[in-house]
Amino acid sequence: MILLNLVASGMGVEEASALVGMKQRIAYLWINRWIKKGYEGLLPKKRSGRPPKLDKEQKEELRGILNQKEYLN
C-alpha cells in the first residue's frame, strides 16, 4: 500500500519501487491490480494444491502417537 500511496502522490514507479525495495515489474503488477480490482486485487489469491492425505481424525491420531514417543534429542 505504501507503494501505491507514493505513486498516487506523484512519485514515479521506478523511484517508489526502489524506495520500498520492490522490483519495478512487481510494482506495475500491483498498480494494475489496484486499478482493475481495487483493494480486493491486492489480497492473496486462494491457491489450490494437493489435497491432504490424512483426514482430521487421522491427523489427531498421528499427533497423539508422536506425543507419546520418546525421542533422543
N, C-alpha and C positions, 0 to 999 in steps of 0.2 A: 504494500500500500504506500510505503514511503516513496518508492519509485514513481508511482502514479501521481502522487502529490507534487513531486519535484517537476515532472514533465508538465503537469497541468499548470504549474506556476510559471512556466516559460523556459525551464531548463531543457537543453537538448537531450535526446535519448542517449547519445554517446556519453555525455558528461554525467548524467544521472545514473546510468548503469554502472559506470566506473566508480562513482561515489558510494553506491550501495554494494559493490562487489559482485555484480551480476554481468554475465556475458550479454552483449548487445542483442544477439539473436533471441535470447530468452526474454529480454526486456520487451522486444517487439511482440513476442508471443503473448506476454501478459497484457500489454496495451491493447492488442487486438481482441483478446478475450474480454477485457473490460468494456471495450466499445460494443462488442456484439451481444454480450450477456450480462454486463454489469457485475455486481458482487458475486452472483452465482457462478459466473465464468471463472472466478479465481479459486473457488473451493475445489479440494481434491476430488477427482472422479473415483467412483467405486470401480475397483479393478477385479476382474474375475481371475480366478486361479484354480488350481487343482483342488477338488473337494477333499476335506479331511478323510483319512482312512478310518479313524476311530470316531464313534458317536460319543455323546456326552457321558453315558454310563460307562463306556469302556475307558474314557479318559479318567474318570473318577476312580475306577478300579486300578488303573495303572498308577495313578498318583498315590493311592493307598499302599500298593506294593512297594513303590520306590521309597516311601516314607518309612517303611518297616525295615528296609535293608540297612545293614551296617557297611559303610564304605571306608576304605583306607584313604585317609586324607593326608 
